[in-house]
Amino acid sequence: MTRLLVALAALALFGCADDGWRAEWESDLALGAQANGQCGLRFTPDAGALDIADSGATRWSLATGCLVTTDEGGIPISTVEQAYDAEGNQVCGTTEENTIQGAEGIAVVVIEIGRTAKASCGTRERTLLHEIGHALAPGEPHTESGLMAERANGTDTIDESALTMICKQLACEAFNPEESE
């Protein structure tokens, strides 16, 4: 556990690492995730979202202490021309959870982010960070302010209200809000 905390602190301070160090850090996070059984998720972004999904997964890992990764076999992240909610309204992005028919308790989650999002959406990175938050804590309502607010509000950081919401469901091993820019 000490190695994990040191690894997380170093990554937060320096923002990058060589591949060997990163592999050791991910291995330590995986051990925590496996022991807990609920601390982490894998996402599989399409080519249009790969760069921002990697960054978003790393940021959520640092904030929660959980293993949030991008790789094959995870929750799909699709880049679409425009995202729409279940009522057909144009939105910045969506996280849909659908139960597999005939499979009790098994759900399929899909994230979509729009290429041509409205100006009020903020950046695509912010939109994806918000949608990954929904996947980490399915069914949790939006927060009143911050990253997980219903409407984009200029917050591009994983703030305390977002972590509080996420950690209600995800067995977070850390609680590290990002500093506002």
Secondary structure, 3 states (H helix, E strand, C coil): CHHHHHHHHHHHHHCCCCHHHHHHHHHHHHHHHHHHCCCEEEEEECCCCHHHHHHHHHHHHHHHCCEEEECCCCEEEEEECCEECCCCCEECEEEEEEECCCCCCCEEEEEEEECCCCHHHCCHHHHHHHHHHHHHCCCCCCECCCCCECCCCCCCCCCHHHHHHHHHHCCCCCCCCCCCC
